[in-house]
Amino acid sequence: MARPAPSISSEELAAMLRDQILSGQLKPGARIPSDRWLRETHGVSRGLVRLAKAVLRSEGLVVTRQGKTSRVRPLHDKSPIDLTGVVKIEVRMPTAPERARLGAVLPDGFDEGVPVWVVWKLGAVKPELLPGDRWMLPGRAHA
């Protein structure tokens, strides 16, 4: 017997979860509904649920640890980037080796979906990499 077509696509499921995260219905650190609950509630496959969560991970909204529940990415206090002697600042996604290096020095790791600030300072041979979810460019607030 053929399996019925899913009632929604992975993009639609990701959009529903994204809306709950961005609206504050799912708060930072909150558990994402289980794969089983999402499958049963929306009549979708395990693979479709995993695709939807992968999209949210790549967007930096969800953190997934092996053997643990997926959670909304927690918020971090942000430190200002010291602009003394800065020549150039870029923002990009880190390479796999850069992600591993940052993950080794940060107490709670460095997850997929988080960009890095690439800060070139005068006279530096290599840039400084700063996690995008923990650093910011200082500036005046607009009223």
C-alpha positions as CSV (number, residue, x, y, z in Angstrom):
1,M,0.0,0.0,0.0
2,A,1.4,3.4,-0.9
3,R,2.1,5.9,1.8
4,P,-0.1,9.0,1.6
5,A,1.6,12.3,0.6
6,P,2.6,14.5,3.5
7,S,0.2,17.2,4.5
8,I,3.0,19.8,4.4
9,S,6.4,20.2,3.0
10,S,9.7,20.5,5.0
11,E,9.8,24.2,4.0
12,E,6.3,24.8,5.4
13,L,7.2,22.9,8.6
14,A,10.4,25.0,9.0
15,A,8.4,28.2,8.4
16,M,5.9,27.2,11.1
17,L,8.7,26.6,13.6
18,R,10.6,29.7,12.5
19,D,7.5,31.8,13.1
20,Q,7.1,30.4,16.6
21,I,10.8,31.2,17.4
22,L,10.7,34.7,15.9
23,S,7.4,35.6,17.5
24,G,8.7,34.5,20.9
25,Q,6.3,31.7,21.3
26,L,9.3,29.4,21.5
27,K,11.8,31.3,23.7
28,P,15.6,31.0,23.6
29,G,16.7,27.7,25.2
30,A,13.2,26.2,24.8
31,R,12.8,22.7,23.5
32,I,11.7,22.3,19.9
33,P,8.8,19.8,19.7
34,S,10.0,16.2,19.3
35,D,10.4,14.6,15.9
36,R,7.7,12.1,16.9
37,W,5.2,14.8,17.9
38,L,5.9,16.8,14.7
39,R,5.5,13.6,12.6
40,E,2.3,12.6,14.2
41,T,0.8,16.1,14.4
42,H,1.6,17.0,10.8
43,G,1.5,13.6,9.1
44,V,5.0,13.8,7.8
45,S,8.0,11.5,7.7
46,R,11.1,11.5,9.9
47,G,13.2,12.6,7.0
48,L,10.9,15.6,6.4
49,V,11.2,16.7,10.0
50,R,15.0,16.4,9.9
51,L,15.1,18.5,6.8
52,A,13.0,21.2,8.4
53,K,15.3,21.2,11.5
54,A,18.4,21.3,9.3
55,V,17.0,24.5,7.7
56,L,16.5,26.1,11.1
57,R,20.0,25.0,12.2
58,S,21.6,26.5,9.1
59,E,19.7,29.8,9.8
60,G,21.2,29.8,13.3
61,L,17.8,29.5,15.0
62,V,18.1,26.0,16.4
63,V,20.8,24.1,18.2
64,T,21.0,20.3,17.9
65,R,23.3,18.1,20.0
66,Q,23.6,14.4,19.4
67,G,21.4,12.5,21.8
68,K,19.7,15.6,23.1
69,T,16.6,17.5,22.3
70,S,16.8,20.3,19.7
71,R,16.5,23.7,21.3
72,V,16.0,27.3,20.3
73,R,19.5,28.9,20.2
74,P,20.1,30.6,23.5
75,L,20.9,34.3,23.5
76,H,24.4,35.5,24.4
77,D,25.4,38.8,25.8
78,K,27.3,40.6,23.0
79,S,30.6,42.3,23.4
80,P,31.6,45.2,21.3
81,I,34.4,44.7,18.7
82,D,37.4,46.8,19.6
83,L,37.9,49.0,16.5
84,T,41.4,50.2,17.5
85,G,43.7,49.5,14.6
86,V,41.0,47.8,12.6
87,V,41.6,47.9,8.8
88,K,38.7,45.8,7.6
89,I,35.8,43.8,9.0
90,E,33.9,41.1,7.0
91,V,31.0,38.8,8.0
92,R,30.9,35.3,6.5
93,M,30.2,31.7,7.4
94,P,33.2,30.0,8.9
95,T,35.0,27.1,7.2
96,A,34.8,23.7,8.9
97,P,38.3,24.1,10.4
98,E,37.5,27.5,11.7
99,R,34.3,26.3,13.3
100,A,36.2,23.4,15.0
101,R,38.9,25.8,16.2
102,L,36.3,28.2,17.7
103,G,34.2,25.4,19.1
104,A,37.3,24.2,21.0
105,V,37.9,27.5,22.7
106,L,34.3,28.6,23.5
107,P,32.8,27.1,26.7
108,D,29.5,26.0,25.0
109,G,30.9,25.4,21.5
110,F,30.2,27.0,18.2
111,D,27.2,25.8,16.3
112,E,26.2,25.5,12.7
113,G,24.4,28.5,11.3
114,V,26.4,31.2,13.2
115,P,28.5,33.6,11.0
116,V,31.8,35.0,12.1
117,W,33.2,38.5,12.1
118,V,36.5,38.5,10.4
119,V,38.5,41.4,11.9
120,W,41.7,42.5,10.2
121,K,43.9,44.7,12.4
122,L,46.8,46.8,11.2
123,G,49.9,44.7,11.0
124,A,48.2,41.3,11.6
125,V,49.2,38.3,9.6
126,K,45.9,36.6,10.2
127,P,42.5,38.0,11.0
128,E,40.7,37.6,14.3
129,L,37.5,35.5,14.1
130,L,34.7,36.4,16.4
131,P,31.4,34.5,16.7
132,G,28.6,36.5,15.2
133,D,26.2,35.6,18.0
134,R,28.5,37.0,20.7
135,W,30.1,40.2,19.2
136,M,28.7,43.4,17.7
137,L,29.9,46.6,16.2
138,P,29.4,49.4,18.6
139,G,27.3,52.4,17.5
140,R,24.7,54.9,18.6
141,A,21.2,53.7,19.0
142,H,18.6,55.4,16.8
143,A,15.6,56.9,18.5
